[in-house]
Amino acid sequence: MKGKIFFYRPSPAVYSISITGGFCQLQCGHCSGRFLSGMRASTTPGSLVRAFIKAKEEGARCILISGGFTKEGRLPIHGFIDALREGRRKTGLTVEVHSGVVENREIESLGRAGVDALLLDVIGDQETISDYMGGTWKVKDYERIMRTAKRWIPVVAPHILVGVSNGEIKGEFNAIDMVAKEKVDSLALLTLMDEENAPKIDEVKRVMEYARRKVKANLTLGCMRSRGRGRLALERLAVDLGFDGIANPSKRVMDYARSRGRSVVEVEGCCVFTPGKTPRSTRRP
């Protein structure tokens, strides 16, 4: 497999914010809110503006606004949009929002406020949403969100967590089909970090192969994935299957990529952005 592969290093270029602190109504089994502890808490509009300024002072180029979700599957972003606009105006930072299942009017507001990328976790199985996650939204909501976001936001970047339903492969292929249908800008595949509960590597491989066949957008292996013995195997699969990038790669996979004829390009930043393409230069009306 020839061609370039981008190796992304998000830290310190990406400054991550939780607007809910450590709180999340969903409390899904694979997270239970613990991933929020790695983000800076900015739970008021004023503190969000200050976080933008702090991020700029610390040399970040991008700010990721995330947090816990409601039972409806959405980030409670509405009261922060004016602050987001002000923070972006004051700092010029690239802005990503991990939105969840927001309404169309909120997507429009985020676009008008200058958001550069919308990150969305796409789940293709209703039972996973209703029973495992305890959510009230529908699978069909994702198509609406991706379609609407493409009108307002330069980069639409879904994520698919392989094995999200207690380590079972259930809706992943349907999720990929939805992403391919909506012709998004970027797709990141993720895996469970706990290898004991994650799908077997051969099952993950089938999903990765299918994603590469179906999705023509920038396809990456994202930040959230195994930290154990299976990590290198996943990374090598991404190289061999022609993925466009890997976030936080191990040194051994960088050497492996070169041995497989891939041209390695290291990038400081988030894997949802295709290097060489500036989000603002392609901003949608």
N, C-alpha and C positions, 0 to 999 in steps of 0.2 A: 504494500500500500504506500504509494508515493504522495507527495504534496505536503503543504504546511500543516502543522498542528500547533495551536496556541496553548501555552501553559500559563495560566492565570494565577496571580498572587493578589488576592483581594486586600489583605492587610499590608500596610496601613492606608492604602488608597481609599478604601471604603469604610465609612464611619456609620456604624449601625445603631439605630435608635428604636426603642420600644415606647410607644405612646401610651401603653397600658401598664408599664412597669413589669412586674412579674405575674400579672393577672391574666388568665384566659378561661373563658367559660367552658371550652370544649374538654380540656384535660385528656387528650387522646393518649392511648397507652404508650406510643413510641416517643412521646415528648413530655406530657404532663406539665407543661410550662417551663421545663428546665432549660430549654434553649434560650428562653427570654433572659435568663440570668447573665448571658454573655453579651447583652446589649446595654447601651446606656439608657437609663430611664429619663424620659421627658414627657411627663404626664399632663402638662398644661401648655396652652399655646405659647405663652411667654417663654417657658423653658425650652420649647422646640426652637424658637428663634435663637436663643442663646446657644443651643446645641449646634446650629448651623455655624455660628461664629466660632465656637470652640473647634469644630471640625476643620474649618478653614485655617485656624491658627496652628493646628497640629499637622497640617500638610495634606489633609485628605483632599481628594478630587471629586468624590462622590459621597452622597449621604443616602443611606437606606432607611426608609421609614417603615417600621413593622410593628409588631406587638401581638397580643393575644386576640383571639376572635370571639365573637358572640355565638350563640346557638344557631344564629342564621348564617354563620360562616363568614362574617365580614369584620374587617378592621374598623373600629369606630373612628373614622378619619374625618367625618363631616365638620366637627368643631375646630379642626386644625388646618383647614385649607387656607385661610387667610394668613396664618402664621407660616405655612409652607411657602406661600407666595412671597412673603416678606423676607424670609430667610434666604430664599433663592436669589431675590433681587439684591440683597446685601452682600452675598458671597459669590454668586456665579457658579456654585457647585452643581454638578449633575445630580439629578434627583431620581431615586427609585422608590416606588411605593409597593409594598407587598400587601395587596388590597383585600384579598378574599372576595366573597360574593357580593360586590357592591351593586347599587342601582345605577342605571344609565345616567341619571342626572349627576351622580357623584363622579362618574368617569369623566363626564364633560367638564365638571368643575375642576377636577385634577388636571385635565388637559389645559384648561384656560389658566390655571395657576402655574403652568410651566413644567409639569412632571415629564421627565424624559423617558422613563420606562415603567411599565406596569408588570409586576411579577404576580403570578397566579398559580396556585397549586390545583392542578386539574385531576379530578378523580372520576373514573369512568364506571363506577358500580354504585347503584343506589343503596344497596344493603350496607356497604362500607360507610357511606355517609350517615345513614339513619341509625344503624345498630352499633357499629364500631366507634364512630365519632360522636354519635348522639346529636347530629345536626338536623336542621329542618329544611335545608335547601335541596334543590334537585340537580341531577346530572345535566339536564338540558340548560341550566343557568350558565354553564361555562361557555357554551357556544355564543350565547347572547353577549356575555362580557367581552370575549375576544373580538367579536364582530364590532361591537360598539367602540372598544378601545382602539381598534385600528383607525377609526375616524378621528380620534382626538389625541392620541399619544404616540410619539415617534417609534418606540420600541415596545412591542407586546411580547412578553417573555414568560410563557408558562413553564412550570416545573411539574414533573411527574415522579412521585415517590414509589419506587418499585417495591412491592410487598407491604404497602401501607396497611392492608387489612390483616393484621396479626401474622404477617409474613407470607400470606397467600397471594398468588398471582390471580387477580379477579378482574378488575376493570382496566388494567393497564393498556391492553390493546385497543380498547374502545377509546380511552383517553388519547392515545396517539392518533387514532383516526380523527377525532375531533380537532386536535391541534393541526393535523395535516390539512383538513378541510378548510380551516380558517386562515391558512397561509400566514402564520405568525412570523415574527422576525427571528426568534431564537427559542430553543427548547433545551432545558437542562434536565437530565435524568439523575435522580437521587436514589440512594439505597439506605436501608436501615443501618444504623451504626452498630447495633447489637447483632453480631454474627450468629449467635445461637438462635435467634428468632427470625433471622432474615431468610429469604428464599435461597435455595441452592444456586451455586454459580451458573449451572447450566440453564436454570429457569430465567435468571437475570439475563443471560446471554441471548435467549430467545427474544426478550423484550428489546434489548439493545439492537439486535439485528433488524427487528421489525421497525424500530424507530428510524434507523439509518435508511431503510428502503423507502419508507413512507414520507419522511420529513425532509424537505429541501432546504430548510432554514439552517442557521448556525446551530449545530448540535453539540452539546457538551456534556461531560460528566461533571456534575456540580459538586458544591462544597460538602453537602451532607452525604456521607457514605461510610462504609466500613473502615474502622481504624485498626482492624486485626489482620490476620494472615491473608484474608481474601482481598485486601486492598490492592495489592500489586496485580493480582489476577484481573480485577475489574479494570484497572488502568491499562493493562496490556490489551485487553479486549477492545477498549476504546480506541487505542492506537490501530489495532489490526482491522477494525470495522470501519475505519475512516471517519471517526468523530473529528469534529473541527477543533475541539479544545478540551482541556481538563483543568479543573480548579484545584489548587494546592496539590500539585503532583509530587510524588516521591522522586528522589534523585535517580533511583534505579529505572523508573519508567522513562525519564528523559534520555538516559543512555539507551534504553530499549528502542525508543522511537527513532533515534538516529541509526541504530543498527538495522531497522526495518525500512530505511530510506525516507523517513519523514523529516522534513525541514522544521526544526524546532525554533519557535519564536516565543520568548518570555515577555509577559505583559503584566504590568501592575494595574490591577483593576478587577472589575466584576465580569464573570463569564457570559453575561447576557448581551454584552456589547461586542460586535464584530470589530476587531481592530482595523483602523483606517476609515471607519465610518463614524462621523460625528452625529450624535442624535439630533442636535439642533439644526444641522444642515439638511436633515430629512424630515423636519417637523411637519406633521400633518396639519391641515387647516382646522 
